[in-house]
Amino acid sequence: MGAMSVRTPSSEPSEATHRAGFACFVGRPNAGKSTLTNALVGKKVAITADQPQTTRHTVRGIVHRPDAQLILVDTPGLHKPRTLLGERLNDVVRTTWAEVDVIGFCLPANEKLGPGDRFIAKELASIKKTPKIAIVTKTDLVDSKALAEQLIAIDQLGKELGFEWAEIVPVSAVRDKQVDLLADLLVPLLPEGPALYPDGELTDEPEQVMVAELIREAALEGVRDELPHSIAVVVEEMLPREDRPADRPLLDIHAFVYIERPSQKGIIIGPKGKRLKEVGIKSRKQIEALLGTPVFLDLHVKVAKDWQRDPRQLRKLGF
Ligand SMILES: Nc1nc2c(ncn2[C@@H]2O[C@H](COP(=O)(O)OP(=O)(O)OP(=O)(O)O)[C@@H](O)[C@H]2O)c(=O)[nH]1
């Protein structure tokens, strides 16, 4: 921008330096990426659940600070693709990696490094330009000896693959330990520049997608094994109810829970519809908290046969 521009070396940050950029967290399913995103942003935007691979959509949380804006891109877990959906998820991950300013590799403190971690680390090693921070998550679950061993193993893993971690940081998102420190370490790795999003904006994910994710999360709760991958949720409509006084608004939400086989219907709906009702109550509360308005939630279960393998269905369901 012309001859008047002044450069400040990044090793001597001036007070006026403002940085803005993108970071993404990668790691095996259940490594704690979504929980960490939420802890950094301070409001629930990404989705957590006990089951792996619940984060299908790239949800961005934005950390606003006086000195920086850190935009977090939450990706699904990279994994061995078995279906068309699996392949598309991996493509999303790689595209994200190539675009961000810094990658945070999440490794749970309470699990030994395994082939899954090595698989991801190898892929990371091939992305030379982007700085990589190793984040040891869930440190509240281990003692200091186990944590020290994990830190050494992670350092070693980088060396084996021929790169240095920009940092190795232990955190506990649940106990809010070292989460601010992580932000402090991520910020200097962002390019200098003005804020990219208006202040106060937490995510640019369309509300309908976030609502669908909350319903999906509730529908997955307590459902084990193969079912997580068989559920997709689509919000068909979100409309303010007409004829409501201004001080008592109501938002009508109509959503479909898609399953793959008729035999799965019973699991989702439960005896006399009890389970679906609970899913509705639970997700409605979360949606109300997210949107800040009372909600009437209308849920229907539909069978979309083998949707994971069918490109047409995948497109319809937003993949
Ligand atoms: N004790 C403890 N548990 C945690 C912590 N962070 C995450 N968890 C738990 O670990 C599980 C997985 O966390 P998520 O944040 O959903 O993991 P993820 O990496 O986003 O998972 P995917 O979306 O499947 O890729 C959840 O049950 C979390 O409650 C932590 O700091 N401490």
The ligand as a Gaussian input file, in Angstrom:
#p B3LYP/6-31G(d) Opt

LIG

0 1
 N      -11.659000     -34.407000      30.949000
 C      -11.661000     -33.699000      29.811000
 N      -12.436000     -34.106000      28.801000
 C      -12.428000     -33.381000      27.653000
 C      -11.617000     -32.225000      27.493000
 N      -11.807000     -31.742000      26.255000
 C      -12.704000     -32.561000      25.662000
 N      -13.101000     -33.551000      26.489000
 C      -14.073000     -34.633000      26.214000
 O      -13.630000     -35.437000      25.143000
 C      -14.726000     -35.817000      24.295000
 C      -14.449000     -35.396000      22.870000
 O      -14.360000     -33.987000      22.798000
 P      -14.708000     -33.180000      21.457000
 O      -14.369000     -31.763000      21.722000
 O      -16.066000     -33.516000      20.963000
 O      -13.639000     -33.850000      20.480000
 P      -13.403000     -33.565000      18.918000
 O      -11.956000     -33.715000      18.687000
 O      -14.026000     -32.270000      18.517000
 O      -14.177000     -34.777000      18.291000
 P      -14.724000     -34.988000      16.777000
 O      -15.764000     -33.948000      16.547000
 O      -15.264000     -36.353000      16.859000
 O      -13.541000     -34.882000      15.864000
 C      -15.964000     -35.170000      24.898000
 O      -16.625000     -36.124000      25.672000
 C      -15.399000     -34.046000      25.747000
 O      -16.210000     -33.742000      26.840000
 C      -10.800000     -31.815000      28.624000
 O      -10.074000     -30.817000      28.614000
 N      -10.872000     -32.600000      29.734000

